[in-house]
Amino acid sequence: MKILVTGAAGYIGSVLVPLLLKKGHEIIAIDNFMYKQTSLLECCYSDRFSLINGDVRNTALVEKYLKKVDAVLPLACLTGAPLCDKDPITARSVNFEAIKSILEKRSPNQIIIFPTTNSGYGIGEKSIQCTEDTPLRPVSLYGQLKVEIEKMILESGNSITFRFATVFGVSPRMRLDLLVNDFTYRAYYDRFIVLFEAHFKRNYLHVRDAAQAFVFGLENFEQMKNEAYNVGLSDANISKSELCKVIKTHIQNFYFSEADIGEDIDKRDYTVSNKKIESTGFKTEYSLSFGVQELIKGFQIIKKTEYGNI
């Protein structure tokens, strides 16, 4: 299959593209390398890999390559609430308008698989897991844009959307703003974290399992098409304090405490059911504990200042 991947050099894309090449697919990758990352160097050996250094908002550029492919994976995104809040105009142009343009220009038989987020659930109901039928109530511009464009994608047909849990783990284009990565980094270097609203819960997913979800979706498209799927670790619907306990099993001289006053500006608080995608046969491979161990090894190599997102 010939596949267009936008944002190909990002956190998920730089894990996904090598995996797709190993599966025998032909890849056209578009990225503007805004973080000066070198995360796709390992792919340059392949004659099935084409790379375009360009911006997804350049609609003429994207349309030129869109005509040549069977499937589109639009990963290009200003990711996370802080980055979107910092530049809301660019956030809307990248996270919504650029993808809308792809929908308008693709042919009806072209597949689109889109990564959205659990963030659309916002603040869940206590003791009730969010399913794909749960009303979407995003609490950030980032979540709002994801919800808006997901609706358009599903209505356009011949599509799948994956509502990814908070992703973690080592990637060639590393990110340290993600919760597990951030907490593990601070545990490794600072040995101490003060938690605000430590009871807030979220679901988690290893970046390699996120990449594998795309492969699974491509291979099982007819069975899965025109639906949204939550994708996460079913045994990792946990609070921030529970996450710290997992980290502490690997960094024993790490300590954390809960603040008596103050609050977290990130109000996301929900648990998620992943039964729908599990019923298709998809299985995650990498546990939260594995990811923490992997991160600890990675932190012997990298510095946080090189891998921020804002």
Secondary structure as the mmCIF struct_conf table of DSSP 4:
data_model
#
loop_
_struct_conf.conf_type_id
_struct_conf.id
_struct_conf.beg_label_comp_id
_struct_conf.beg_label_asym_id
_struct_conf.beg_label_seq_id
_struct_conf.end_label_comp_id
_struct_conf.end_label_asym_id
_struct_conf.end_label_seq_id
STRN STRN1 LYS A 2 THR A 6
TURN_TY1_P TURN_TY1_P1 GLY A 7 ALA A 9
BEND BEND1 GLY A 10 GLY A 10
TURN_TY1_P TURN_TY1_P2 TYR A 11 ILE A 12
HELX_RH_AL_P HELX_RH_AL_P1 GLY A 13 LYS A 22
TURN_TY1_P TURN_TY1_P3 LYS A 23 GLY A 24
STRN STRN2 GLU A 26 ASP A 31
TURN_TY1_P TURN_TY1_P4 MET A 34 TYR A 35
TURN_TY1_P TURN_TY1_P5 SER A 39 LEU A 40
HELX_RH_3T_P HELX_RH_3T_P1 LEU A 41 CYS A 43
TURN_TY1_P TURN_TY1_P6 CYS A 44 TYR A 45
TURN_TY1_P TURN_TY1_P7 ASP A 47 ARG A 48
STRN STRN3 PHE A 49 ASN A 53
TURN_TY1_P TURN_TY1_P8 VAL A 56 ARG A 57
HELX_RH_AL_P HELX_RH_AL_P2 THR A 59 LEU A 66
TURN_TY1_P TURN_TY1_P9 LYS A 67 LYS A 68
BEND BEND2 ASP A 70 ASP A 70
STRN STRN4 ALA A 71 PRO A 74
BEND BEND3 GLY A 80 GLY A 80
HELX_RH_AL_P HELX_RH_AL_P3 ALA A 81 LYS A 86
HELX_RH_AL_P HELX_RH_AL_P4 PRO A 88 ARG A 92
HELX_RH_PI_P HELX_RH_PI_P1 SER A 93 GLU A 97
HELX_RH_AL_P HELX_RH_AL_P5 ALA A 98 LYS A 105
BEND BEND4 ARG A 106 ARG A 106
TURN_TY1_P TURN_TY1_P10 PRO A 108 ASN A 109
STRN STRN5 ILE A 111 THR A 117
HELX_RH_3T_P HELX_RH_3T_P2 ASN A 118 TYR A 121
STRN STRN6 ILE A 123 ILE A 123
HELX_LH_PP_P HELX_LH_PP_P1 GLY A 124 GLU A 125
TURN_TY1_P TURN_TY1_P11 LYS A 126 SER A 127
STRN STRN7 CYS A 130 CYS A 130
TURN_TY1_P TURN_TY1_P12 GLU A 132 ASP A 133
BEND BEND5 THR A 134 THR A 134
HELX_LH_PP_P HELX_LH_PP_P2 PRO A 135 LEU A 136
BEND BEND6 VAL A 139 SER A 140
HELX_RH_AL_P HELX_RH_AL_P6 LEU A 141 SER A 156
BEND BEND7 GLY A 157 ASN A 158
STRN STRN8 SER A 159 PHE A 164
STRN STRN9 THR A 166 PHE A 168
BEND BEND8 GLY A 169 GLY A 169
BEND BEND9 PRO A 172 ARG A 173
BEND BEND10 LEU A 176 LEU A 178
HELX_RH_AL_P HELX_RH_AL_P7 LEU A 179 TYR A 189
TURN_TY1_P TURN_TY1_P13 ASP A 190 ASP A 190
STRN STRN10 PHE A 192 LEU A 195
BEND BEND11 PHE A 196 GLU A 197
TURN_TY1_P TURN_TY1_P14 ALA A 198 HIS A 199
STRN STRN11 LYS A 201 HIS A 206
HELX_RH_AL_P HELX_RH_AL_P8 VAL A 207 GLU A 219
TURN_TY1_P TURN_TY1_P15 ASN A 220 ASN A 220
HELX_RH_AL_P HELX_RH_AL_P9 PHE A 221 MET A 224
TURN_TY1_P TURN_TY1_P16 LYS A 225 ASN A 226
STRN STRN12 GLU A 227 VAL A 231
BEND BEND12 GLY A 232 GLY A 232
TURN_TY1_P TURN_TY1_P17 SER A 234 ASP A 235
STRN STRN13 ASN A 237 SER A 239
HELX_RH_AL_P HELX_RH_AL_P10 LYS A 240 LYS A 248
TURN_TY1_P TURN_TY1_P18 THR A 249 HIS A 250
TURN_TY1_P TURN_TY1_P19 GLN A 252 ASN A 253
STRN STRN14 TYR A 255 GLU A 258
BEND BEND13 ASP A 260 ILE A 261
BEND BEND14 ILE A 265 ILE A 265
STRN STRN15 ASP A 269 ASP A 269
STRN STRN16 VAL A 272 VAL A 272
HELX_RH_AL_P HELX_RH_AL_P11 LYS A 275 GLU A 278
TURN_TY1_P TURN_TY1_P20 SER A 279 GLY A 281
HELX_RH_AL_P HELX_RH_AL_P12 LEU A 288 GLY A 298
TURN_TY1_P TURN_TY1_P21 PHE A 299 ILE A 301
HELX_RH_3T_P HELX_RH_3T_P3 LYS A 304 GLU A 306
BEND BEND15 TYR A 307 TYR A 307
#
